[in-house]
Amino acid sequence: MVAIQVHLINVEDFSDMNRAFEELLSHPYPSRTVFCVAALPKAGALLTMSGTAVVS
């Protein structure tokens, strides 16, 4: 994993998302971009993520 883009509904969820990021991924961490958005396409979703990985 080299990059992750996160869209959060609630900016107050950032610390929980950040904790999960650190627990589930390891050094070197992928680059990350986080946006707070007004709505997501899936009803009830708190966040969406997309990632880019390099496979060799």
CNS distance restraints for C-alpha pairs under 8 A (distance, minus, plus):
assign (resid   1 and name CA) (resid  30 and name CA) 5.97 0.50 0.50
assign (resid   1 and name CA) (resid  51 and name CA) 6.96 0.50 0.50
assign (resid   1 and name CA) (resid  52 and name CA) 5.82 0.50 0.50
assign (resid   1 and name CA) (resid  53 and name CA) 4.03 0.50 0.50
assign (resid   1 and name CA) (resid  54 and name CA) 6.41 0.50 0.50
assign (resid   2 and name CA) (resid  29 and name CA) 7.66 0.50 0.50
assign (resid   2 and name CA) (resid  30 and name CA) 4.43 0.50 0.50
assign (resid   2 and name CA) (resid  31 and name CA) 6.21 0.50 0.50
assign (resid   2 and name CA) (resid  51 and name CA) 7.63 0.50 0.50
assign (resid   2 and name CA) (resid  52 and name CA) 5.77 0.50 0.50
assign (resid   2 and name CA) (resid  53 and name CA) 5.39 0.50 0.50
assign (resid   2 and name CA) (resid  54 and name CA) 6.94 0.50 0.50
assign (resid   3 and name CA) (resid  30 and name CA) 4.82 0.50 0.50
assign (resid   3 and name CA) (resid  31 and name CA) 4.61 0.50 0.50
assign (resid   3 and name CA) (resid  32 and name CA) 5.73 0.50 0.50
assign (resid   3 and name CA) (resid  51 and name CA) 5.57 0.50 0.50
assign (resid   3 and name CA) (resid  52 and name CA) 5.18 0.50 0.50
assign (resid   3 and name CA) (resid  53 and name CA) 7.09 0.50 0.50
assign (resid   4 and name CA) (resid  30 and name CA) 6.68 0.50 0.50
assign (resid   4 and name CA) (resid  31 and name CA) 6.29 0.50 0.50
assign (resid   4 and name CA) (resid  32 and name CA) 4.84 0.50 0.50
assign (resid   4 and name CA) (resid  33 and name CA) 6.49 0.50 0.50
assign (resid   4 and name CA) (resid  49 and name CA) 6.77 0.50 0.50
assign (resid   4 and name CA) (resid  50 and name CA) 5.70 0.50 0.50
assign (resid   4 and name CA) (resid  51 and name CA) 4.30 0.50 0.50
assign (resid   4 and name CA) (resid  52 and name CA) 6.49 0.50 0.50
assign (resid   5 and name CA) (resid  32 and name CA) 5.74 0.50 0.50
assign (resid   5 and name CA) (resid  33 and name CA) 4.83 0.50 0.50
assign (resid   5 and name CA) (resid  34 and name CA) 5.97 0.50 0.50
assign (resid   5 and name CA) (resid  35 and name CA) 7.97 0.50 0.50
assign (resid   5 and name CA) (resid  49 and name CA) 5.56 0.50 0.50
assign (resid   5 and name CA) (resid  50 and name CA) 5.28 0.50 0.50
assign (resid   5 and name CA) (resid  51 and name CA) 6.26 0.50 0.50
assign (resid   6 and name CA) (resid  32 and name CA) 7.57 0.50 0.50
assign (resid   6 and name CA) (resid  33 and name CA) 6.20 0.50 0.50
assign (resid   6 and name CA) (resid  34 and name CA) 4.72 0.50 0.50
assign (resid   6 and name CA) (resid  35 and name CA) 6.22 0.50 0.50
assign (resid   6 and name CA) (resid  47 and name CA) 6.86 0.50 0.50
assign (resid   6 and name CA) (resid  48 and name CA) 5.77 0.50 0.50
assign (resid   6 and name CA) (resid  49 and name CA) 4.51 0.50 0.50
assign (resid   6 and name CA) (resid  50 and name CA) 6.72 0.50 0.50
assign (resid   7 and name CA) (resid  34 and name CA) 5.91 0.50 0.50
assign (resid   7 and name CA) (resid  35 and name CA) 4.85 0.50 0.50
assign (resid   7 and name CA) (resid  36 and name CA) 5.71 0.50 0.50
assign (resid   7 and name CA) (resid  37 and name CA) 6.30 0.50 0.50
assign (resid   7 and name CA) (resid  47 and name CA) 5.36 0.50 0.50
assign (resid   7 and name CA) (resid  48 and name CA) 5.24 0.50 0.50
assign (resid   7 and name CA) (resid  49 and name CA) 6.42 0.50 0.50
assign (resid   8 and name CA) (resid  13 and name CA) 7.36 0.50 0.50
assign (resid   8 and name CA) (resid  14 and name CA) 7.64 0.50 0.50
assign (resid   8 and name CA) (resid  34 and name CA) 7.30 0.50 0.50
assign (resid   8 and name CA) (resid  35 and name CA) 6.15 0.50 0.50
assign (resid   8 and name CA) (resid  36 and name CA) 4.76 0.50 0.50
assign (resid   8 and name CA) (resid  37 and name CA) 5.99 0.50 0.50
assign (resid   8 and name CA) (resid  46 and name CA) 6.15 0.50 0.50
assign (resid   8 and name CA) (resid  47 and name CA) 4.50 0.50 0.50
assign (resid   8 and name CA) (resid  48 and name CA) 6.88 0.50 0.50
assign (resid   9 and name CA) (resid  36 and name CA) 5.68 0.50 0.50
assign (resid   9 and name CA) (resid  37 and name CA) 5.26 0.50 0.50
assign (resid   9 and name CA) (resid  38 and name CA) 5.98 0.50 0.50
assign (resid   9 and name CA) (resid  39 and name CA) 6.26 0.50 0.50
assign (resid   9 and name CA) (resid  40 and name CA) 7.39 0.50 0.50
assign (resid   9 and name CA) (resid  46 and name CA) 5.55 0.50 0.50
assign (resid   9 and name CA) (resid  47 and name CA) 6.14 0.50 0.50
assign (resid  10 and name CA) (resid  14 and name CA) 7.67 0.50 0.50
assign (resid  10 and name CA) (resid  36 and name CA) 6.53 0.50 0.50
assign (resid  10 and name CA) (resid  37 and name CA) 7.73 0.50 0.50
assign (resid  10 and name CA) (resid  46 and name CA) 7.42 0.50 0.50
assign (resid  11 and name CA) (resid  36 and name CA) 6.01 0.50 0.50
assign (resid  13 and name CA) (resid  17 and name CA) 6.18 0.50 0.50
assign (resid  14 and name CA) (resid  18 and name CA) 5.92 0.50 0.50
assign (resid  15 and name CA) (resid  19 and name CA) 6.12 0.50 0.50
assign (resid  16 and name CA) (resid  20 and name CA) 6.30 0.50 0.50
assign (resid  17 and name CA) (resid  21 and name CA) 6.13 0.50 0.50
assign (resid  18 and name CA) (resid  22 and name CA) 6.32 0.50 0.50
assign (resid  19 and name CA) (resid  23 and name CA) 6.20 0.50 0.50
assign (resid  20 and name CA) (resid  24 and name CA) 5.92 0.50 0.50
assign (resid  21 and name CA) (resid  25 and name CA) 5.87 0.50 0.50
assign (resid  22 and name CA) (resid  26 and name CA) 6.83 0.50 0.50
assign (resid  25 and name CA) (resid  29 and name CA) 6.58 0.50 0.50
assign (resid  40 and name CA) (resid  45 and name CA) 6.76 0.50 0.50
assign (resid  40 and name CA) (resid  46 and name CA) 7.92 0.50 0.50
assign (resid  40 and name CA) (resid  47 and name CA) 7.47 0.50 0.50
assign (resid  40 and name CA) (resid  48 and name CA) 7.64 0.50 0.50
